[in-house]
């Protein structure tokens, strides 16, 4: 069992109006979001969710590899089966719907959709001019929930702008040896938290270390701290870099790959 405590906040019964998730590659962002969509759609009657990706292939991938697979093979899908599913439209017995679309070149295809929750994935690749049209699908909803998720490539994109206007929460972990609070952001402690590779890296001997005393740091004991707490329920933002997830810090192979990329051997940021 691999724990994902940073994602637990997604399953709280009370959710902010807007959520921004700035995540590294391969941190189970898509899986976690799809599970949240399914739980909400199956527990709230007549609840409509629109998931928008930049490109059609990305939307099809989310549908086939994540949404359809979870519905067919997991306990969630067995408890709440969809009564009708197409490639990009899933309807449940309580008349809730999950619809997938794309809007890289233009957003006209979503104009006729009415949604209670809007999820725009890979937001860093979206054209900002299309955002007002896409967000208008929530105009008639009393829920009006919005999720933006993506992976930072540069600071000159829509994801970075949305992050700056969010609560900017970081997964902070206190070192039990020296009491130092470690903040996994590049401008704080992230790079100093990357411990050396050892063959015994595991859950009980994590690869992340304290930026001050260099002792192993158990990310399972971390907690979210919002830089802008006044935005917590209106514009929540969560930064999920690779090193705070057990599938990286507890796996010697994954950690070796992460260190090599951090050193410039291939493109990808630990952020």
PAMARTOR-264759 format. One record per residue (C-alpha): residue number from 1; residue in one letter; x, y, z. Coordinates in Angstrom, 2 decimals. Example, Ala and Ser with C-alpha at 12.3 -4.5 7.8 and 13.67 -1.06 7.14 Angstrom:
<num = 1 residu = a X = 12.30 Y = -4.50 Z = 7.80>
<num = 2 residu = s X = 13.67 Y = -1.06 Z = 7.14>
REM end
This chain:
<num = 1 residu = x X = 0.00 Y = 0.00 Z = 0.00>
<num = 2 residu = x X = 1.38 Y = 3.39 Z = -1.04>
<num = 3 residu = x X = -0.02 Y = 6.32 Z = 1.01>
<num = 4 residu = x X = -1.09 Y = 9.58 Z = -0.65>
<num = 5 residu = x X = -1.82 Y = 11.90 Z = 2.31>
<num = 6 residu = x X = -1.39 Y = 15.16 Z = 0.33>
<num = 7 residu = x X = -4.42 Y = 14.17 Z = -1.79>
<num = 8 residu = x X = -6.73 Y = 13.47 Z = 1.16>
<num = 9 residu = x X = -7.89 Y = 17.09 Z = 1.12>
<num = 10 residu = x X = -9.61 Y = 16.40 Z = -2.22>
<num = 11 residu = x X = -12.08 Y = 14.08 Z = -0.50>
<num = 12 residu = x X = -13.21 Y = 16.40 Z = 2.30>
<num = 13 residu = x X = -16.97 Y = 16.85 Z = 2.33>
<num = 14 residu = x X = -16.53 Y = 20.63 Z = 2.24>
<num = 15 residu = x X = -14.74 Y = 21.96 Z = -0.83>
<num = 16 residu = x X = -13.64 Y = 25.50 Z = -1.82>
<num = 17 residu = x X = -15.27 Y = 27.24 Z = -4.77>
<num = 18 residu = x X = -12.02 Y = 27.14 Z = -6.75>
<num = 19 residu = x X = -9.07 Y = 24.76 Z = -6.41>
<num = 20 residu = x X = -5.71 Y = 25.01 Z = -8.20>
<num = 21 residu = x X = -3.36 Y = 22.02 Z = -8.15>
<num = 22 residu = x X = 0.20 Y = 22.60 Z = -9.30>
<num = 23 residu = x X = 1.70 Y = 19.11 Z = -9.51>
<num = 24 residu = x X = 4.80 Y = 17.34 Z = -10.73>
<num = 25 residu = x X = 4.66 Y = 14.56 Z = -13.31>
<num = 26 residu = x X = 3.70 Y = 11.07 Z = -12.18>
<num = 27 residu = x X = 2.15 Y = 11.96 Z = -8.80>
<num = 28 residu = x X = -1.28 Y = 10.35 Z = -9.47>
<num = 29 residu = x X = -2.94 Y = 13.71 Z = -10.03>
<num = 30 residu = x X = -5.28 Y = 12.45 Z = -12.75>
<num = 31 residu = x X = -6.25 Y = 9.31 Z = -10.82>
<num = 32 residu = x X = -7.03 Y = 11.32 Z = -7.69>
<num = 33 residu = x X = -9.12 Y = 13.85 Z = -9.59>
<num = 34 residu = x X = -11.09 Y = 11.17 Z = -11.47>
<num = 35 residu = x X = -11.91 Y = 9.39 Z = -8.20>
<num = 36 residu = x X = -13.13 Y = 12.70 Z = -6.76>
<num = 37 residu = x X = -15.33 Y = 13.23 Z = -9.83>
<num = 38 residu = x X = -16.85 Y = 9.76 Z = -9.51>
<num = 39 residu = x X = -17.53 Y = 10.15 Z = -5.78>
<num = 40 residu = x X = -19.24 Y = 13.48 Z = -6.29>
<num = 41 residu = x X = -21.24 Y = 12.35 Z = -9.31>
<num = 42 residu = x X = -22.48 Y = 9.22 Z = -7.58>
<num = 43 residu = x X = -23.32 Y = 10.89 Z = -4.26>
<num = 44 residu = x X = -25.04 Y = 14.05 Z = -5.55>
<num = 45 residu = x X = -28.13 Y = 13.55 Z = -7.76>
<num = 46 residu = x X = -28.34 Y = 15.61 Z = -10.97>
<num = 47 residu = x X = -24.74 Y = 16.77 Z = -10.53>
<num = 48 residu = x X = -22.95 Y = 17.46 Z = -13.83>
<num = 49 residu = x X = -19.16 Y = 17.54 Z = -14.17>
<num = 50 residu = x X = -17.34 Y = 18.83 Z = -17.25>
<num = 51 residu = x X = -13.67 Y = 17.84 Z = -17.65>
<num = 52 residu = x X = -11.76 Y = 19.84 Z = -20.26>
<num = 53 residu = x X = -8.29 Y = 19.01 Z = -21.61>
<num = 54 residu = x X = -6.34 Y = 20.98 Z = -24.22>
<num = 55 residu = x X = -6.39 Y = 18.24 Z = -26.87>
<num = 56 residu = x X = -8.86 Y = 15.54 Z = -27.89>
<num = 57 residu = x X = -6.29 Y = 12.76 Z = -27.38>
<num = 58 residu = x X = -5.78 Y = 13.85 Z = -23.79>
<num = 59 residu = x X = -9.52 Y = 13.79 Z = -23.10>
<num = 60 residu = x X = -9.78 Y = 10.31 Z = -24.65>
<num = 61 residu = x X = -6.89 Y = 9.10 Z = -22.49>
<num = 62 residu = x X = -8.57 Y = 10.32 Z = -19.29>
<num = 63 residu = x X = -11.78 Y = 8.60 Z = -20.38>
<num = 64 residu = x X = -10.30 Y = 5.24 Z = -21.36>
<num = 65 residu = x X = -7.32 Y = 4.78 Z = -19.04>
<num = 66 residu = x X = -8.74 Y = 6.39 Z = -15.91>
<num = 67 residu = x X = -12.49 Y = 7.01 Z = -15.78>
<num = 68 residu = x X = -13.69 Y = 3.89 Z = -17.60>
<num = 69 residu = x X = -11.09 Y = 1.65 Z = -15.93>
<num = 70 residu = x X = -11.96 Y = 2.82 Z = -12.41>
<num = 71 residu = x X = -15.69 Y = 2.42 Z = -13.06>
<num = 72 residu = x X = -15.24 Y = -1.09 Z = -14.42>
<num = 73 residu = x X = -12.61 Y = -2.50 Z = -12.07>
<num = 74 residu = x X = -12.75 Y = -0.71 Z = -8.72>
<num = 75 residu = x X = -15.17 Y = -1.13 Z = -5.77>
<num = 76 residu = x X = -16.43 Y = 2.40 Z = -6.47>
<num = 77 residu = x X = -17.63 Y = 1.42 Z = -9.94>
<num = 78 residu = x X = -19.27 Y = -1.75 Z = -8.66>
<num = 79 residu = x X = -21.20 Y = 0.18 Z = -6.01>
<num = 80 residu = x X = -22.19 Y = 2.99 Z = -8.39>
<num = 81 residu = x X = -22.32 Y = 1.66 Z = -11.96>
<num = 82 residu = x X = -22.99 Y = 4.05 Z = -14.81>
<num = 83 residu = x X = -26.21 Y = 3.29 Z = -16.68>
<num = 84 residu = x X = -24.87 Y = 4.65 Z = -19.94>
<num = 85 residu = x X = -21.36 Y = 5.39 Z = -21.05>
<num = 86 residu = x X = -19.91 Y = 6.63 Z = -24.28>
<num = 87 residu = x X = -16.30 Y = 7.51 Z = -24.93>
<num = 88 residu = x X = -16.64 Y = 10.94 Z = -23.35>
<num = 89 residu = x X = -20.00 Y = 10.91 Z = -21.56>
<num = 90 residu = x X = -20.88 Y = 8.87 Z = -18.49>
<num = 91 residu = x X = -24.39 Y = 8.95 Z = -16.98>
<num = 92 residu = x X = -25.21 Y = 7.46 Z = -13.56>
<num = 93 residu = x X = -28.39 Y = 6.04 Z = -12.04>
<num = 94 residu = x X = -28.95 Y = 9.25 Z = -10.05>
<num = 95 residu = x X = -28.97 Y = 11.29 Z = -13.29>
<num = 96 residu = x X = -25.54 Y = 12.79 Z = -12.69>
<num = 97 residu = x X = -23.10 Y = 13.06 Z = -15.59>
<num = 98 residu = x X = -19.37 Y = 13.24 Z = -16.24>
<num = 99 residu = x X = -18.57 Y = 14.76 Z = -19.64>
<num = 100 residu = x X = -15.11 Y = 15.06 Z = -21.21>
<num = 101 residu = x X = -14.16 Y = 17.58 Z = -23.88>
<num = 102 residu = x X = -11.19 Y = 19.52 Z = -25.27>
<num = 103 residu = x X = -10.54 Y = 23.17 Z = -26.13>
<num = 104 residu = x X = -7.03 Y = 23.81 Z = -27.39>
<num = 105 residu = x X = -7.85 Y = 25.67 Z = -30.61>
<num = 106 residu = x X = -11.35 Y = 26.89 Z = -29.74>
<num = 107 residu = x X = -13.93 Y = 26.54 Z = -26.96>
<num = 108 residu = x X = -17.19 Y = 26.59 Z = -28.93>
<num = 109 residu = x X = -17.83 Y = 22.86 Z = -28.44>
<num = 110 residu = x X = -18.53 Y = 23.38 Z = -24.70>
<num = 111 residu = x X = -20.92 Y = 26.33 Z = -25.10>
<num = 112 residu = x X = -24.07 Y = 24.20 Z = -24.93>
<num = 113 residu = x X = -23.00 Y = 22.27 Z = -21.82>
<num = 114 residu = x X = -24.35 Y = 23.16 Z = -18.37>
<num = 115 residu = x X = -22.20 Y = 21.99 Z = -15.48>
<num = 116 residu = x X = -22.05 Y = 22.18 Z = -11.69>
<num = 117 residu = x X = -18.33 Y = 21.47 Z = -11.58>
<num = 118 residu = x X = -15.69 Y = 22.37 Z = -14.14>
<num = 119 residu = x X = -12.28 Y = 20.68 Z = -14.22>
<num = 120 residu = x X = -9.67 Y = 22.02 Z = -16.63>
<num = 121 residu = x X = -6.62 Y = 19.74 Z = -16.77>
<num = 122 residu = x X = -3.17 Y = 20.63 Z = -18.16>
<num = 123 residu = x X = -4.22 Y = 24.24 Z = -17.68>
<num = 124 residu = x X = -0.66 Y = 25.42 Z = -18.44>
<num = 125 residu = x X = -1.28 Y = 24.56 Z = -22.12>
<num = 126 residu = x X = -4.67 Y = 26.28 Z = -22.41>
<num = 127 residu = x X = -5.24 Y = 29.55 Z = -24.22>
<num = 128 residu = x X = -6.25 Y = 32.17 Z = -21.60>
<num = 129 residu = x X = -8.65 Y = 33.75 Z = -24.11>
<num = 130 residu = x X = -10.77 Y = 30.58 Z = -24.05>
<num = 131 residu = x X = -11.18 Y = 30.57 Z = -20.28>
<num = 132 residu = x X = -14.24 Y = 32.89 Z = -20.04>
<num = 133 residu = x X = -16.17 Y = 30.78 Z = -22.57>
<num = 134 residu = x X = -15.32 Y = 27.53 Z = -20.80>
<num = 135 residu = x X = -16.08 Y = 28.87 Z = -17.32>
<num = 136 residu = x X = -19.49 Y = 30.08 Z = -18.51>
<num = 137 residu = x X = -20.76 Y = 26.47 Z = -18.37>
<num = 138 residu = x X = -21.18 Y = 27.10 Z = -14.61>
<num = 139 residu = x X = -23.37 Y = 30.19 Z = -15.04>
<num = 140 residu = x X = -26.65 Y = 28.46 Z = -14.10>
<num = 141 residu = x X = -25.25 Y = 26.27 Z = -11.31>
<num = 142 residu = x X = -25.77 Y = 26.76 Z = -7.59>
<num = 143 residu = x X = -22.63 Y = 24.68 Z = -6.92>
<num = 144 residu = x X = -20.24 Y = 26.58 Z = -9.19>
<num = 145 residu = x X = -17.14 Y = 24.51 Z = -8.40>
<num = 146 residu = x X = -13.96 Y = 24.97 Z = -10.45>
<num = 147 residu = x X = -10.79 Y = 22.86 Z = -10.53>
<num = 148 residu = x X = -7.61 Y = 23.79 Z = -12.39>
<num = 149 residu = x X = -4.83 Y = 21.21 Z = -12.52>
<num = 150 residu = x X = -1.53 Y = 21.11 Z = -14.34>
<num = 151 residu = x X = 2.24 Y = 20.75 Z = -14.28>
<num = 152 residu = x X = 4.47 Y = 23.83 Z = -14.28>
<num = 153 residu = x X = 6.74 Y = 24.18 Z = -17.30>
<num = 154 residu = x X = 7.56 Y = 27.88 Z = -17.06>
<num = 155 residu = x X = 6.24 Y = 30.84 Z = -15.09>
<num = 156 residu = x X = 4.76 Y = 32.36 Z = -18.24>
<num = 157 residu = x X = 1.48 Y = 30.44 Z = -18.43>
<num = 158 residu = x X = -2.06 Y = 30.30 Z = -17.07>
<num = 159 residu = x X = -1.22 Y = 27.80 Z = -14.31>
<num = 160 residu = x X = 1.33 Y = 30.15 Z = -12.75>
<num = 161 residu = x X = -1.13 Y = 33.05 Z = -12.85>
<num = 162 residu = x X = -3.85 Y = 30.97 Z = -11.16>
<num = 163 residu = x X = -1.35 Y = 29.72 Z = -8.56>
<num = 164 residu = x X = -0.35 Y = 33.28 Z = -7.63>
<num = 165 residu = x X = -4.01 Y = 34.11 Z = -7.03>
<num = 166 residu = x X = -4.61 Y = 31.00 Z = -4.89>
<num = 167 residu = x X = -3.95 Y = 30.22 Z = -1.22>
<num = 168 residu = x X = -0.57 Y = 28.68 Z = -2.28>
<num = 169 residu = x X = -0.53 Y = 25.76 Z = 0.17>
<num = 170 residu = x X = 2.69 Y = 23.77 Z = 0.68>
<num = 171 residu = x X = 3.00 Y = 20.30 Z = 2.25>
<num = 172 residu = x X = 5.16 Y = 21.18 Z = 5.25>
<num = 173 residu = x X = 6.86 Y = 18.52 Z = 7.38>
<num = 174 residu = x X = 8.46 Y = 19.04 Z = 10.79>
<num = 175 residu = x X = 11.73 Y = 17.24 Z = 11.38>
<num = 176 residu = x X = 11.42 Y = 15.14 Z = 14.55>
<num = 177 residu = x X = 15.17 Y = 15.43 Z = 15.15>
<num = 178 residu = x X = 15.71 Y = 19.22 Z = 15.01>
<num = 179 residu = x X = 12.11 Y = 20.58 Z = 14.83>
<num = 180 residu = x X = 12.79 Y = 22.36 Z = 11.55>
<num = 181 residu = x X = 9.68 Y = 22.83 Z = 9.37>
<num = 182 residu = x X = 10.60 Y = 21.87 Z = 5.80>
<num = 183 residu = x X = 8.80 Y = 23.61 Z = 2.92>
<num = 184 residu = x X = 9.03 Y = 21.68 Z = -0.39>
<num = 185 residu = x X = 9.17 Y = 24.64 Z = -2.76>
<num = 186 residu = x X = 12.20 Y = 25.66 Z = -4.83>
<num = 187 residu = x X = 12.36 Y = 29.09 Z = -3.17>
<num = 188 residu = x X = 12.50 Y = 27.38 Z = 0.24>
<num = 189 residu = x X = 13.77 Y = 23.86 Z = 1.01>
<num = 190 residu = x X = 12.82 Y = 21.54 Z = -1.88>
<num = 191 residu = x X = 16.26 Y = 21.01 Z = -3.40>
<num = 192 residu = x X = 17.88 Y = 20.57 Z = 0.03>
<num = 193 residu = x X = 15.28 Y = 17.92 Z = 0.88>
<num = 194 residu = x X = 16.50 Y = 15.60 Z = -1.89>
<num = 195 residu = x X = 18.57 Y = 13.01 Z = -0.08>
<num = 196 residu = x X = 21.22 Y = 10.81 Z = -1.74>
<num = 197 residu = x X = 20.35 Y = 7.49 Z = -3.33>
<num = 198 residu = x X = 20.72 Y = 4.40 Z = -1.16>
<num = 199 residu = x X = 19.60 Y = 0.84 Z = -1.86>
<num = 200 residu = x X = 17.49 Y = 0.69 Z = 1.32>
<num = 201 residu = x X = 15.14 Y = 3.56 Z = 0.42>
<num = 202 residu = x X = 11.63 Y = 2.62 Z = 1.59>
<num = 203 residu = x X = 8.61 Y = 3.88 Z = 3.51>
<num = 204 residu = x X = 10.45 Y = 3.39 Z = 6.77>
<num = 205 residu = x X = 13.65 Y = 4.96 Z = 5.39>
<num = 206 residu = x X = 12.43 Y = 7.74 Z = 3.10>
<num = 207 residu = x X = 14.76 Y = 9.44 Z = 0.64>
<num = 208 residu = x X = 13.60 Y = 12.92 Z = 1.62>
<num = 209 residu = x X = 15.75 Y = 14.56 Z = 4.28>
<num = 210 residu = x X = 15.55 Y = 17.59 Z = 6.55>
<num = 211 residu = x X = 17.01 Y = 20.67 Z = 4.88>
<num = 212 residu = x X = 18.74 Y = 21.58 Z = 8.17>
<num = 213 residu = x X = 20.04 Y = 18.41 Z = 9.85>
<num = 214 residu = x X = 19.85 Y = 15.98 Z = 6.88>
<num = 215 residu = x X = 17.94 Y = 13.33 Z = 8.85>
<num = 216 residu = x X = 15.29 Y = 11.25 Z = 6.99>
<num = 217 residu = x X = 11.98 Y = 13.08 Z = 6.74>
<num = 218 residu = x X = 8.69 Y = 11.15 Z = 6.77>
<num = 219 residu = x X = 6.32 Y = 12.97 Z = 4.41>
<num = 220 residu = x X = 3.36 Y = 11.01 Z = 5.78>
<num = 221 residu = x X = 3.54 Y = 13.29 Z = 8.84>
<num = 222 residu = x X = 3.29 Y = 16.49 Z = 6.83>
<num = 223 residu = x X = 0.40 Y = 18.94 Z = 6.70>
<num = 224 residu = x X = -0.90 Y = 21.62 Z = 4.36>
<num = 225 residu = x X = 0.05 Y = 25.19 Z = 5.27>
<num = 226 residu = x X = -1.52 Y = 28.00 Z = 3.24>
<num = 227 residu = x X = 0.61 Y = 31.04 Z = 2.49>
<num = 228 residu = x X = -2.61 Y = 32.99 Z = 1.94>
<num = 229 residu = x X = -5.03 Y = 31.41 Z = 4.46>
<num = 230 residu = x X = -7.72 Y = 34.01 Z = 3.73>
<num = 231 residu = x X = -8.14 Y = 32.39 Z = 0.28>
<num = 232 residu = x X = -8.57 Y = 28.85 Z = 1.65>
<num = 233 residu = x X = -12.29 Y = 28.57 Z = 0.82>
<num = 234 residu = x X = -12.49 Y = 30.80 Z = -2.24>
<num = 235 residu = x X = -9.26 Y = 30.07 Z = -4.17>
<num = 236 residu = x X = -7.41 Y = 27.13 Z = -2.65>
<num = 237 residu = x X = -4.08 Y = 26.20 Z = -4.20>
<num = 238 residu = x X = -1.98 Y = 23.07 Z = -3.55>
<num = 239 residu = x X = 1.60 Y = 22.43 Z = -4.68>
<num = 240 residu = x X = 2.33 Y = 18.68 Z = -5.08>
<num = 241 residu = x X = 5.95 Y = 18.08 Z = -6.17>
<num = 242 residu = x X = 7.24 Y = 14.57 Z = -6.76>
<num = 243 residu = x X = 9.41 Y = 14.26 Z = -3.60>
<num = 244 residu = x X = 6.44 Y = 14.45 Z = -1.20>
<num = 245 residu = x X = 4.79 Y = 11.33 Z = -2.70>
<num = 246 residu = x X = 5.75 Y = 7.86 Z = -1.45>
<num = 247 residu = x X = 5.83 Y = 6.39 Z = -4.95>
<num = 248 residu = x X = 8.98 Y = 8.51 Z = -5.39>
<num = 249 residu = x X = 10.59 Y = 8.97 Z = -1.95>
<num = 250 residu = x X = 10.02 Y = 5.31 Z = -0.92>
<num = 251 residu = x X = 11.17 Y = 3.69 Z = -4.16>
<num = 252 residu = x X = 14.94 Y = 3.46 Z = -4.88>
<num = 253 residu = x X = 14.40 Y = 3.17 Z = -8.65>
<num = 254 residu = x X = 12.05 Y = 6.15 Z = -8.86>
<num = 255 residu = x X = 14.33 Y = 8.18 Z = -6.60>
<num = 256 residu = x X = 17.32 Y = 7.45 Z = -8.81>
<num = 257 residu = x X = 15.36 Y = 8.69 Z = -11.83>
<num = 258 residu = x X = 14.24 Y = 11.80 Z = -9.97>
<num = 259 residu = x X = 17.81 Y = 12.66 Z = -8.95>
<num = 260 residu = x X = 19.10 Y = 12.17 Z = -12.49>
<num = 261 residu = x X = 16.44 Y = 14.51 Z = -13.87>
<num = 262 residu = x X = 17.15 Y = 17.06 Z = -11.18>
<num = 263 residu = x X = 20.78 Y = 16.98 Z = -12.28>
<num = 264 residu = x X = 19.76 Y = 17.73 Z = -15.86>
<num = 265 residu = x X = 19.76 Y = 14.24 Z = -17.40>
<num = 266 residu = x X = 16.51 Y = 14.55 Z = -19.32>
<num = 267 residu = x X = 13.70 Y = 17.09 Z = -19.12>
<num = 268 residu = x X = 11.33 Y = 17.23 Z = -16.15>
<num = 269 residu = x X = 11.27 Y = 19.13 Z = -12.93>
<num = 270 residu = x X = 10.76 Y = 17.59 Z = -9.50>
<num = 271 residu = x X = 8.24 Y = 20.38 Z = -9.03>
REM end
